[in-house]
């Protein structure tokens, strides 16, 4: 290992800005290290999948009867989750649903027809019993989507708007028979991303070093391409051992193969920030990864005061630490967007949830060192592809333990108190992790009743 890498890693272990990282509780680290994790576990409570629906006639043959009209995925109360134009007899959807959800509803609004979809496959048929569409539609912007279905009836570049995580209410396993219930009216579902900051070394597994609360809006064209969008980000906790920056990078989506989503690096400069939508003091195009947006370069800069929200130090309402921005694409296409962290004073030191490769700014000499079991080579050339989930993922230990975990929830997430293992703070976490996400899918709803183990951030929210 290069001398520079050795000195950097030693420095991380022995020094910190907030935590005293050379006094991590040994029993806490050991308890997490004992977890036995099945291969392929995403460390997310979301099931991120692609669904393709083919329109067929009454005999089951491919049909073009609804070409140009939309097809929706809805809950069982009729609330729209996502919408896609039907092109060449097919509609494709990107879904992010709580892993407890097993059914959704496909709905053709032009003929008021629906059918239940049992999740688990990549391709489904939507068989028509009536193809008589309504007449008298108007298309004001001439984008091929009639005004009644168009979220942007006067903008020919935009057609539909979707909010991720999808605005649904996750279901208790005992209540699955009640059907998917949307919370679309309030868009109340958020990503929570929780991190350990000492990568490539193991931390104390309290997963409170940085907690982000995120929502993503995606606006698509009439041909279902990502054209623009918005991000809202809150700093929920910040007990990190060093100053952290955070960004979002974008990839082209190239379909699926064997249940894996294929991502591709795009040409530089496709993504830009919308003027007037962001605070340039915090947010900018990442200068070393041109299809990425830096949300903030230093987390402390966006917080109203210096707080931890981990049961030690100061505490403060995290809604006072809000960053938002809008983006647009000069070349709309099927895309995906993901979060990455980096050390403010060392841009080459990144941290991610598993599967995702590093950005162009990564110091590749750090990969595969200490506890990290990532690949140690990579190419960022446009056209390079990678799979999600990956066969050999980045940012994971040899025991398949992560440095980042993704949760989605409509409520205010409690967090482990400082130096308290997430296993002790959330008693159902262990079974969720060791089952590969099959059991206790809503473990984050049930923190320990011991107030010394869990810090209730929700008490701070006005």
N, C-alpha and C positions, 0 to 999 in steps of 0.2 A: 504493500500500500504506500502511495506517495507520502512523504514526510508532512506536507501541508495538510493532507487529510487527517493524518494521525493527530497533529497538533490541534486541528479544529475540533475533532471529536472529543479529545481530552478536555478541551476548553468548555465544551458544552456540558460535559458531565460534572465539571467542578465549579462552574460559575452560572449565575442566573441573575435576572433582573428582579424577579419577584419571588419565585420559589427558591428554596435552598436545595438544589438538586443533588447535592452530595449526601443528603440525609433522608433519602426516600425510604419509607417503611418496607423492610425486607419481606415481611409476611404478606403485604399487599401485592407486591410484584409477583411473588411466588404463587399466590392464589390464582391470579389471572393466567400465569404461565402454564398452569395445569389444565387449562381448557383444551379439549380435544375437538377440533373444528373440522367438519366434513369439507371435502374439496368443492370448489365452486361457490361457496357461500359469499354473498355480495356485501354482507354487513350493512344491509339496508332493510328497513321495514316496507319499502316499496317494491312492487313487481313492475319493472320497466320493460314493456314489451311492444312489439309492432303487430298490428292486426291488419290483414288484407281481406276485404269483403268483395266477392264477385257477384254481380247481379245476374240472375238467371230467369228464364221465362217459366211458365207453368210446367213445361216438360223437363226443366232442368238444364236447358241449353243456355249458353252465354247470351246476354241481352244487352243491347245498347239503348233501350227505351228510356233510361234515366240519365243518359250522358248529359253533362252540363249542370245537372241538378245536384243538390247536396245530399249527403247521407250523414246522419248524426249517430254518435254513441251517447246514450242518455242513461240516467238512473231510472228506477221503476216508477218514479213519480213524474217522469217526462222532462226533467231538467237536463238541458244539453250539457255534456261534458266536453266533447270535441266534435268538430265538423270538418268534413272533407268533400271536395268536389268529386263527382263520379266521372272518371276519364277512361275511355275505352272499356266501359263496362265494369270498372273496378274503383274502389275507394280504399285508401290506406290510412291508418291511424297510428299515432304514437301515444301509448297509454302509460300513465304512471298511477297505479292503483295500489291501495293497501293490500298486502299479501293475503288477507283474509277474504278478499272479494273474489268470487268464483263466477259471477254472472253479470252481464250488462245487457242493455237493450239497444238494438240497432233500429233506427227510425228514419224513414224516408218522408220528409215533411211535404214534398210536392204531391204525394198521393196518400198521405196520412196512414201509412202502413208501417208496422213494426214487427220485430221478432226478437226472442230472447237468444242471447249468445252465451254459451258455456265456454269460459275461458280455458286456455290450455293448448290451443292450436294456433298456427300462424295464418291459416287461410280458412275462410268461411264462405258459404253461399247465402245470398239473400234472394229467396225465390218469390217472384212477383205473382200476385193473384189479380192485380188490377194495374194497368199501365196508363190509365187516363189521367193525365196531369191537368192541373188547373190552367185556365187561359187568362189573358189580360195582364200578364206580368210586365213590369217595366224594368229596364236596366239602364239607369241614368248615366253611369260612368262607362258603359260599354266594355266591361271587363269579362262578360260572359256569365256573371252571377246576378240574378234578378234582385232588385232592391229589397224585396221582402225577406230574402235569405242573406243579404250582404250586410256585414257589420260596418262596412265603410262604403255606403252606396254612392258616394261622390268622389271616391278615390280609386282610379282604375288600377293602381298598383297593389291595393289591399282588398281582401275579401272577408277573412274570418279572423277572430281574435280568441285566443285560448289562454287559460291561466293554469300554470303548473306550480305545485302539485295539483292535480285535477280536483275541482271543488266538490268533493264527495265526503261523506262521513264514514270513516272506517267502522267495521262491524265487529262486535264481540262474537267469538266463535259460537256461542250458544244462541245467537240471534241471526244466523245467516239466512234462515228461512224468511226473514222479514224483508229481504231485498235491499239492493243498493240504494242508499238515501243520500241525495246531493245536498250540499250546503252552498250551492252556487250563488244564492242571493247575497251572501256576505263574503264570498271568496275567503273563507276562514281557515283553509288548510295551508300550512307552511312547512317548508323544509327546516329541520334543525340539523346542522352539521356540527358534530362534537369532535374535538381533536386532542391528541397528545402531541406536545410540541418538540420533544427531544429526539425525533428521528435523526439519524438511524439508530440511536440508542433507545432502549425501552424506558418508559417513564413510570409513573406511579399508578397508571390506569384509573385515575379518577375522571378522565375525559372531560375536564372543565377548563383546560388551558385556553382554548378559544371555542366558544359556541356561537354560531351564526344562525340567525333566523332569516330565511330567504323566501321570496316569492318571485316567480318568473312569468311574464306575459309574452306570448308569441303571436305575432300578426302574420298571417300567411296570404299569399296571392291566390288568385282564382285557380291556379294550377297546383296549389297546396305547397308552395315553396315558402320557407322562412324568409320574410322580407324585412321585418323590424320587430322591436319588442322593448320590454322594460324590465328592470330588476329593482327590487326593494330589499334592502339588507339592514338588519339590526345586529349590533354587537350585544349578545345576550350575557356572556361571561368573558372575562379576560384575565385568567390567572397564569398566563404563559411565562416561561422562563426568559424570554427575550422578546423584543419588538417584532411584530409580524405584519407582513403585507398580505393582501388577498386579491385575487383576480378571477376572471371568468374567461375560459378559452373556448373557441368554436371549432367544430369539425364538420366536414361533409358526411352525410349518412348515405351508405351505399347498399342498403338492403340487408337481408339476413342470410346466413348460411349455417345450417345445422344448429339452429336455435341461438346463434350468436349474431349480434349486430355488427356490421362492418362499418368502420369509421375511416375517413381519409383526410389527410392534411390538405388544406386548401392553399391556393396562391395567397401571397401576402397582400394586405391592404383591402380585403373585401369588407371587413367590419369597420364601421366608424361610429363615433358618438354623435348624437343629435344635439346641435348647438342649443344652448339654453336649458338643457334637461339635466345638467349635472354640475357639481361643484368642482372646478378644475384644480382646486387646492388638494382634493383627494383623488379624483378619478381622471384617468387618461388611457390612451392606447398604450399597451405595454411596449416599451421601446425595443425589447429583445424578443418579443413574440407578437408579431404584428397582427395576428388574428385573435388577440386576447385583449381584454380590457382590465386594467388595474382598478379595482374598486377603491382601495386605499393602500397607500404605501407603508403607513405606520398606523396600527390600530389605535394607539393612544391619541392620535391626532383627531380622530372622529368622535371620541367620547366626550361628553359634557364635563365629566370629572374623571379622575383616575380611579376606576373601580374594578373590583374582582368579581363580586357577586358569587362568591364560593364559600361564604361563611367566615372568611377572615378578611382583613383589610376593609376598605370602604365598600358600600353597597349603594346602588343607584338604579333608578328606573331605566331599563335598557332602551325604552322607546325614545329616550333623549339622544341616542346614538344611532341615527338613521342616515343611510346613504342610498340614494336612488339615481338612476340614469336611464336614458333611452338610447337604443342602438339601431342602426340600419345596415342593410347589406347592399353593396353595389352589384352583387350577382346573386339574387335570391335562389336558394336551392334547399334541398332537404338537409337539415343540420341538427347538431346536438351541441349543448353547452354545459360546461362543467367547471366547478370551483377548484382553485389551487391556492395554497399558502406558500409564502417564502419569508425568509429572514430579512428584515428591513436593511440590516447592515451587511447582508451577504445574499445577494439576489440569486446566487447559484444554489442555495440551500432551500429546496422545496419540500413540501409535505402535501400528500394527497390521500384521498380515499383509495382503496385498492382498485386494480384493473387499469387505471388511467396512466398513460406514460407521462413523463415530465415534459415541461415546455422547453423551448429552445434556450431558455436562460439557465437551465440546470447544469450544475457541476457534476458531470458524469462520474468523476472519481469518487463521489460519495456513495453511489449506488452499490449495493452488495457488500457494504461494510458493516461492522458491528453486528446488530441484530437483523439488518435488512436483508431480504432474500430476492431483491429485484434483479431483472436482467441488467447487464452492465454496458450494453451497447444499444444504440437507437439511431434512427434516421428521421429528420424532420422535413425531408424533401417533399414538395407538393406531389400528391399521388401516392405516397406511402400509406398503406392501410394497416389497421390493427383491429382486433376483435374485442368485443365486450359481451360477456365476460371473457377474459384472456386466459389462454392456456397456461401461460407463465406470467402471472400478474406482477405489476410494480407495487411498491409500498406495502409490503406484507412480509411477515417473518416466516421462517421455515416451518413454524407451527401454524401458519395461516392466521396469525393475529394481526390486527390493523393498527394504524395510527389515526384513522378517522372513521367515524360511524355516521350513517345517515338515518334520520328519523323524520316522519311527517306526522303532524298533529294539529288540531284546531285549538288546543289549549296552551297554557303557559307551562313550558317544560321546567320541572325541577332538576337540579343537578347534584351530583355527589359533592359533599363538602370537601374542602382541601385535604388531600392525602388519603381520602376514603375511597377504596376501590369501588368501581361501578358495580361489582358483584355484591358488595355489602349495602350499597345505596339502593339498588334495585334487585330484590330477591329473585325475580323471575328472569333476570338477564341471562344467567348461566344456562338455563334450559333452552332459552331462545337461541343462544349462540351455538350450543353443542348439538342442537337439532337442525342446524343450518337454516334457522328462521321458520321452521314448521310449527313449533310450539310457542305459546306465550307471545303471540305476535304483537300484542299491545303492552309489553312489559313496562314501557316508560310511563304508563298511566298509574303504576302501583309502586311508588317509592316506599322505602322503609319508613315506619312510623317514628323512628328515632331521629329527632331533630338535629342531633349531633352528626348524623351520617348524611343528611340531605339538606340542601339549602333551597328554600322555596322562592325562586326568582319571581313567581307570580305575585307574591305579596308586595313587590316593589312597583308593579305595573298599575298605573292609574286607570 
